[in-house]
Amino acid sequence: MSRPASDHRHRRPCGGASAPTPELLQWLREQFRAGRRDDEALQLMRASGWAEAVARAALDRARLDMSQADHAAGPSPGRRVPGPQAADGSNRIEADGHAVQLLVTLRHPRLVVFGDFLTDAECDALIAEARPRMARSETVDTATGGGEINAARTSRGMFFECGETPLVRRIERRIEALLHWPVDWGEPLQVLHYEPGAEYRPHHDYFDPGQPGTAAVLGRGGQRVGTLLIYLAAPEAGGATSFPEAGLEIAAVKGCAVFFGYERASADSLTLHGGEPVRRGDKWVATKWLREREFR
């Protein structure tokens, strides 16, 4: 990794600057490729005299530039992405001492269905912990990067803090072991409740690089690269997870989970998906979104 403190390109120009310079943005992109975290780069820019607002704007702009470049270029050979790794011929994986079944594996979209990811007791306990804090679910506002109530998503939900309870910590360790992805390289665990009539219309989980609010979202941990959806309670009818472009529909089965990955923010990933309307009964799910670096 380079030592930016001695690199003139990230130093504040004489007389100050009200906007990031091309040299600063290039320096930031080099630092990100070398693995430097946003907070480290921000500290170095402050030390070199850049105003806080300019430094943060530069972080957002450089991250967005890199995301747009990835979107245009496609997946890079050898890029590290989350996903299960099973021995040849094995239909079970040990994840933090818990045996998980491999039920379905697809290459495109990159998708795996797991059986017995959680026990019935774990499902019931997670619902009980989440139930008192449920509120109308929000989606990311792509214009601002904030949250908004959206008619396309009619569930109720809540977020746990990372490692908030012993049960949440156990589930997070299991996810980390199963998908070979650090637990803090992902958003906190979310629990959702779909009553009869509730649905989530088809959407992508990655953040669109072309939207103005994306830069702020990427600054918290980079692009989303994978989703794990865990079924905590199955409805009597309806509520399947559909992938319309792939011609795939996955029934909600208590304790099972679905992982799908997207190496770049593109519809070519075939990860357009939705939660079909619940027709009878209640559906509960937990979701873990994985980011390309540490989430903060």
One Martini backbone bead per residue (centre of mass of N, CA, C, O) as a GRO file, in nm:
protein
  296
    1MET     BB    1   0.097   0.034   0.021
    2SER     BB    2   0.077   0.351   0.007
    3ARG     BB    3   0.207   0.681   0.116
    4PRO     BB    4   0.018   0.967   0.126
    5ALA     BB    5   0.178   1.174   0.304
    6SER     BB    6   0.403   1.188   0.045
    7ASP     BB    7   0.167   1.274  -0.153
    8HIS     BB    8   0.086   1.552  -0.345
    9ARG     BB    9  -0.206   1.485  -0.467
   10HIS     BB   10  -0.364   1.515  -0.167
   11ARG     BB   11  -0.301   1.801  -0.143
   12ARG     BB   12  -0.374   2.112  -0.079
   13PRO     BB   13  -0.415   2.373  -0.247
   14CYS     BB   14  -0.344   2.675  -0.298
   15GLY     BB   15  -0.616   2.851  -0.149
   16GLY     BB   16  -0.777   2.613  -0.187
   17ALA     BB   17  -1.093   2.412  -0.208
   18SER     BB   18  -1.443   2.344  -0.311
   19ALA     BB   19  -1.339   2.088  -0.473
   20PRO     BB   20  -1.253   1.812  -0.607
   21THR     BB   21  -0.981   1.697  -0.755
   22PRO     BB   22  -0.849   1.491  -0.987
   23GLU     BB   23  -0.606   1.410  -0.810
   24LEU     BB   24  -0.764   1.322  -0.561
   25LEU     BB   25  -0.939   1.105  -0.695
   26GLN     BB   26  -0.707   0.930  -0.794
   27TRP     BB   27  -0.585   0.872  -0.519
   28LEU     BB   28  -0.832   0.734  -0.399
   29ARG     BB   29  -0.854   0.500  -0.599
   30GLU     BB   30  -0.578   0.381  -0.524
   31GLN     BB   31  -0.642   0.330  -0.224
   32PHE     BB   32  -0.881   0.138  -0.264
   33ARG     BB   33  -0.726  -0.079  -0.429
   34ALA     BB   34  -0.524  -0.118  -0.170
   35GLY     BB   35  -0.744  -0.116   0.096
   36ARG     BB   36  -0.835   0.147   0.195
   37ARG     BB   37  -1.012   0.313   0.416
   38ASP     BB   38  -1.218   0.576   0.454
   39ASP     BB   39  -1.118   0.682   0.735
   40GLU     BB   40  -0.820   0.697   0.653
   41ALA     BB   41  -0.847   0.892   0.414
   42LEU     BB   42  -0.984   1.119   0.570
   43GLN     BB   43  -0.753   1.173   0.771
   44LEU     BB   44  -0.540   1.249   0.555
   45MET     BB   45  -0.692   1.489   0.433
   46ARG     BB   46  -0.708   1.657   0.686
   47ALA     BB   47  -0.394   1.669   0.738
   48SER     BB   48  -0.365   1.824   0.442
   49GLY     BB   49  -0.627   2.051   0.447
   50TRP     BB   50  -0.896   1.942   0.396
   51ALA     BB   51  -1.208   1.986   0.389
   52GLU     BB   52  -1.462   1.806   0.501
   53ALA     BB   53  -1.661   1.838   0.261
   54VAL     BB   54  -1.454   1.771   0.038
   55ALA     BB   55  -1.360   1.494   0.139
   56ARG     BB   56  -1.642   1.355   0.132
   57ALA     BB   57  -1.700   1.410  -0.165
   58ALA     BB   58  -1.457   1.248  -0.268
   59LEU     BB   59  -1.538   0.973  -0.162
   60ASP     BB   60  -1.806   0.948  -0.313
   61ARG     BB   61  -1.697   0.992  -0.601
   62ALA     BB   62  -1.486   0.760  -0.608
   63ARG     BB   63  -1.682   0.528  -0.552
   64LEU     BB   64  -1.869   0.580  -0.794
   65ASP     BB   65  -1.659   0.552  -1.016
   66MET     BB   66  -1.593   0.252  -0.951
   67SER     BB   67  -1.878   0.138  -0.987
   68GLN     BB   68  -1.913   0.227  -1.285
   69ALA     BB   69  -1.669   0.068  -1.391
   70ASP     BB   70  -1.771  -0.211  -1.307
   71HIS     BB   71  -2.035  -0.203  -1.468
   72ALA     BB   72  -1.891  -0.177  -1.753
   73ALA     BB   73  -1.672  -0.425  -1.726
   74GLY     BB   74  -1.737  -0.623  -1.522
   75PRO     BB   75  -1.617  -0.894  -1.403
   76SER     BB   76  -1.339  -0.988  -1.230
   77PRO     BB   77  -1.089  -1.186  -1.231
   78GLY     BB   78  -1.084  -1.319  -0.905
   79ARG     BB   79  -1.301  -1.199  -0.754
   80ARG     BB   80  -1.414  -1.159  -0.443
   81VAL     BB   81  -1.683  -1.369  -0.325
   82PRO     BB   82  -1.951  -1.487  -0.199
   83GLY     BB   83  -1.982  -1.835  -0.077
   84PRO     BB   84  -2.005  -2.157  -0.095
   85GLN     BB   85  -1.798  -2.454   0.018
   86ALA     BB   86  -1.786  -2.770  -0.118
   87ALA     BB   87  -1.733  -3.076  -0.141
   88ASP     BB   88  -1.720  -3.311  -0.353
   89GLY     BB   89  -2.053  -3.437  -0.342
   90SER     BB   90  -2.164  -3.264  -0.128
   91ASN     BB   91  -2.482  -3.192   0.075
   92ARG     BB   92  -2.299  -3.074   0.315
   93ILE     BB   93  -2.240  -2.810   0.565
   94GLU     BB   94  -2.020  -2.681   0.793
   95ALA     BB   95  -2.148  -2.415   1.020
   96ASP     BB   96  -2.046  -2.360   1.315
   97GLY     BB   97  -2.151  -2.670   1.391
   98HIS     BB   98  -2.364  -2.667   1.149
   99ALA     BB   99  -2.583  -2.844   0.947
  100VAL     BB  100  -2.607  -2.784   0.594
  101GLN     BB  101  -2.804  -2.797   0.316
  102LEU     BB  102  -2.788  -2.882  -0.030
  103LEU     BB  103  -3.044  -2.832  -0.274
  104VAL     BB  104  -2.961  -2.577  -0.465
  105THR     BB  105  -2.773  -2.505  -0.779
  106LEU     BB  106  -2.670  -2.206  -0.948
  107ARG     BB  107  -2.494  -2.013  -1.191
  108HIS     BB  108  -2.751  -1.864  -1.361
  109PRO     BB  109  -2.789  -1.757  -1.122
  110ARG     BB  110  -2.614  -1.709  -0.828
  111LEU     BB  111  -2.753  -1.992  -0.654
  112VAL     BB  112  -2.869  -2.102  -0.319
  113VAL     BB  113  -3.026  -2.373  -0.147
  114PHE     BB  114  -3.106  -2.416   0.197
  115GLY     BB  115  -3.110  -2.651   0.451
  116ASP     BB  116  -3.119  -2.613   0.785
  117PHE     BB  117  -3.014  -2.331   0.882
  118LEU     BB  118  -3.253  -2.337   1.082
  119THR     BB  119  -3.421  -2.396   1.348
  120ASP     BB  120  -3.724  -2.381   1.480
  121ALA     BB  121  -3.631  -2.245   1.744
  122GLU     BB  122  -3.472  -2.012   1.610
  123CYS     BB  123  -3.704  -1.890   1.454
  124ASP     BB  124  -3.892  -1.830   1.696
  125ALA     BB  125  -3.687  -1.653   1.857
  126LEU     BB  126  -3.644  -1.429   1.644
  127ILE     BB  127  -3.933  -1.335   1.630
  128ALA     BB  128  -3.961  -1.262   1.934
  129GLU     BB  129  -3.733  -1.040   1.924
  130ALA     BB  130  -3.868  -0.863   1.684
  131ARG     BB  131  -4.175  -0.796   1.729
  132PRO     BB  132  -4.166  -0.522   1.914
  133ARG     BB  133  -4.006  -0.360   1.644
  134MET     BB  134  -4.216  -0.329   1.432
  135ALA     BB  135  -4.226  -0.175   1.099
  136ARG     BB  136  -4.250  -0.015   0.828
  137SER     BB  137  -4.103  -0.071   0.545
  138GLU     BB  138  -3.809   0.020   0.375
  139THR     BB  139  -3.635   0.197   0.125
  140VAL     BB  140  -3.406   0.311  -0.094
  141ASP     BB  141  -3.331   0.633  -0.185
  142THR     BB  142  -3.183   0.707  -0.493
  143ALA     BB  143  -3.168   1.030  -0.460
  144THR     BB  144  -3.034   1.032  -0.139
  145GLY     BB  145  -2.983   0.746   0.044
  146GLY     BB  146  -3.230   0.706   0.195
  147GLY     BB  147  -3.536   0.650   0.339
  148GLU     BB  148  -3.854   0.483   0.230
  149ILE     BB  149  -4.178   0.464   0.151
  150ASN     BB  150  -4.305   0.179  -0.042
  151ALA     BB  151  -4.549   0.030  -0.237
  152ALA     BB  152  -4.366  -0.230  -0.314
  153ARG     BB  153  -4.347  -0.246   0.016
  154THR     BB  154  -4.570  -0.429   0.262
  155SER     BB  155  -4.406  -0.471   0.504
  156ARG     BB  156  -4.258  -0.556   0.813
  157GLY     BB  157  -3.977  -0.420   1.019
  158MET     BB  158  -3.628  -0.486   1.136
  159PHE     BB  159  -3.320  -0.409   1.314
  160PHE     BB  160  -3.035  -0.533   1.416
  161GLU     BB  161  -2.768  -0.535   1.583
  162CYS     BB  162  -2.461  -0.624   1.583
  163GLY     BB  163  -2.463  -0.869   1.819
  164GLU     BB  164  -2.711  -0.812   2.018
  165THR     BB  165  -2.753  -1.125   2.051
  166PRO     BB  166  -2.686  -1.448   2.089
  167LEU     BB  167  -2.851  -1.534   1.840
  168VAL     BB  168  -2.739  -1.334   1.637
  169ARG     BB  169  -2.445  -1.423   1.665
  170ARG     BB  170  -2.490  -1.716   1.570
  171ILE     BB  171  -2.599  -1.646   1.288
  172GLU     BB  172  -2.356  -1.479   1.192
  173ARG     BB  173  -2.147  -1.708   1.212
  174ARG     BB  174  -2.289  -1.893   1.009
  175ILE     BB  175  -2.275  -1.706   0.768
  176GLU     BB  176  -1.968  -1.669   0.762
  177ALA     BB  177  -1.902  -1.976   0.725
  178LEU     BB  178  -2.078  -2.036   0.469
  179LEU     BB  179  -1.977  -1.761   0.283
  180HIS     BB  180  -1.698  -1.642   0.336
  181TRP     BB  181  -1.780  -1.371   0.521
  182PRO     BB  182  -1.756  -1.109   0.695
  183VAL     BB  183  -1.979  -0.986   0.919
  184ASP     BB  184  -1.883  -0.670   0.875
  185TRP     BB  185  -1.952  -0.725   0.551
  186GLY     BB  186  -2.245  -0.617   0.654
  187GLU     BB  187  -2.555  -0.586   0.729
  188PRO     BB  188  -2.782  -0.597   0.936
  189LEU     BB  189  -3.019  -0.784   1.059
  190GLN     BB  190  -3.332  -0.857   0.904
  191VAL     BB  191  -3.685  -0.842   0.984
  192LEU     BB  192  -3.982  -0.985   0.827
  193HIS     BB  193  -4.344  -0.916   0.778
  194TYR     BB  194  -4.607  -1.108   0.609
  195GLU     BB  195  -4.918  -1.052   0.537
  196PRO     BB  196  -5.198  -1.068   0.396
  197GLY     BB  197  -5.106  -0.912   0.078
  198ALA     BB  198  -4.817  -0.903   0.107
  199GLU     BB  199  -4.523  -0.753  -0.060
  200TYR     BB  200  -4.239  -0.767  -0.311
  201ARG     BB  201  -4.148  -0.631  -0.572
  202PRO     BB  202  -3.952  -0.641  -0.821
  203HIS     BB  203  -3.589  -0.638  -0.762
  204HIS     BB  204  -3.283  -0.500  -0.670
  205ASP     BB  205  -3.017  -0.496  -0.431
  206TYR     BB  206  -2.850  -0.325  -0.571
  207PHE     BB  207  -2.687  -0.025  -0.652
  208ASP     BB  208  -2.740   0.228  -0.864
  209PRO     BB  209  -2.488   0.410  -1.019
  210GLY     BB  210  -2.693   0.632  -1.164
  211GLN     BB  211  -2.772   0.738  -0.889
  212PRO     BB  212  -2.743   1.009  -0.672
  213GLY     BB  213  -2.753   0.833  -0.387
  214THR     BB  214  -2.520   0.614  -0.410
  215ALA     BB  215  -2.262   0.739  -0.293
  216ALA     BB  216  -2.354   0.741   0.007
  217VAL     BB  217  -2.400   0.433   0.032
  218LEU     BB  218  -2.109   0.334  -0.053
  219GLY     BB  219  -1.958   0.476   0.195
  220ARG     BB  220  -2.046   0.228   0.408
  221GLY     BB  221  -1.941  -0.054   0.207
  222GLY     BB  222  -2.025  -0.051  -0.062
  223GLN     BB  223  -2.133  -0.282  -0.253
  224ARG     BB  224  -2.349  -0.513  -0.315
  225VAL     BB  225  -2.291  -0.896  -0.345
  226GLY     BB  226  -2.521  -1.018  -0.146
  227THR     BB  227  -2.789  -1.256  -0.046
  228LEU     BB  228  -2.966  -1.358   0.257
  229LEU     BB  229  -3.256  -1.568   0.283
  230ILE     BB  230  -3.468  -1.635   0.567
  231TYR     BB  231  -3.699  -1.872   0.679
  232LEU     BB  232  -3.920  -1.850   0.970
  233ALA     BB  233  -4.213  -1.846   0.822
  234ALA     BB  234  -4.482  -2.013   0.668
  235PRO     BB  235  -4.723  -1.995   0.462
  236GLU     BB  236  -5.008  -2.148   0.335
  237ALA     BB  237  -5.007  -1.919   0.099
  238GLY     BB  238  -4.773  -1.810  -0.076
  239GLY     BB  239  -4.462  -1.618  -0.064
  240ALA     BB  240  -4.273  -1.647  -0.279
  241THR     BB  241  -3.959  -1.650  -0.444
  242SER     BB  242  -3.891  -1.458  -0.730
  243PHE     BB  243  -3.727  -1.511  -1.069
  244PRO     BB  244  -3.831  -1.399  -1.363
  245GLU     BB  245  -3.569  -1.418  -1.554
  246ALA     BB  246  -3.519  -1.735  -1.453
  247GLY     BB  247  -3.782  -1.903  -1.393
  248LEU     BB  248  -3.808  -1.874  -1.062
  249GLU     BB  249  -3.946  -2.054  -0.768
  250ILE     BB  250  -3.946  -2.015  -0.405
  251ALA     BB  251  -4.043  -2.166  -0.140
  252ALA     BB  252  -4.149  -2.120   0.180
  253VAL     BB  253  -3.927  -2.267   0.428
  254LYS     BB  254  -3.869  -2.346   0.727
  255GLY     BB  255  -3.512  -2.286   0.774
  256CYS     BB  256  -3.455  -2.186   0.509
  257ALA     BB  257  -3.229  -2.070   0.237
  258VAL     BB  258  -3.119  -1.789   0.024
  259PHE     BB  259  -2.859  -1.746  -0.213
  260PHE     BB  260  -2.739  -1.441  -0.384
  261GLY     BB  261  -2.524  -1.318  -0.644
  262TYR     BB  262  -2.341  -1.001  -0.746
  263GLU     BB  263  -2.058  -0.887  -0.906
  264ARG     BB  264  -2.251  -0.671  -1.037
  265ALA     BB  265  -2.441  -0.384  -1.131
  266SER     BB  266  -2.657  -0.601  -1.302
  267ALA     BB  267  -2.903  -0.755  -1.494
  268ASP     BB  268  -2.715  -0.999  -1.583
  269SER     BB  269  -2.749  -1.156  -1.301
  270LEU     BB  270  -3.060  -1.241  -1.257
  271THR     BB  271  -3.166  -1.090  -0.959
  272LEU     BB  272  -3.443  -1.050  -1.004
  273HIS     BB  273  -3.681  -0.997  -0.732
  274GLY     BB  274  -3.958  -1.138  -0.526
  275GLY     BB  275  -4.245  -1.114  -0.312
  276GLU     BB  276  -4.506  -1.282  -0.303
  277PRO     BB  277  -4.813  -1.284  -0.224
  278VAL     BB  278  -4.992  -1.334   0.053
  279ARG     BB  279  -5.282  -1.542   0.097
  280ARG     BB  280  -5.208  -1.732   0.360
  281GLY     BB  281  -5.102  -1.620   0.638
  282ASP     BB  282  -4.753  -1.610   0.753
  283LYS     BB  283  -4.447  -1.426   0.685
  284TRP     BB  284  -4.103  -1.491   0.778
  285VAL     BB  285  -3.793  -1.300   0.755
  286ALA     BB  286  -3.438  -1.298   0.694
  287THR     BB  287  -3.178  -1.047   0.623
  288LYS     BB  288  -2.854  -1.049   0.444
  289TRP     BB  289  -2.635  -0.799   0.343
  290LEU     BB  290  -2.358  -0.789   0.129
  291ARG     BB  291  -2.044  -0.640   0.121
  292GLU     BB  292  -1.722  -0.542  -0.013
  293ARG     BB  293  -1.700  -0.420   0.282
  294GLU     BB  294  -1.697  -0.258   0.553
  295PHE     BB  295  -1.954  -0.175   0.764
  296ARG     BB  296  -2.075   0.176   0.892
   0.00000   0.00000   0.00000
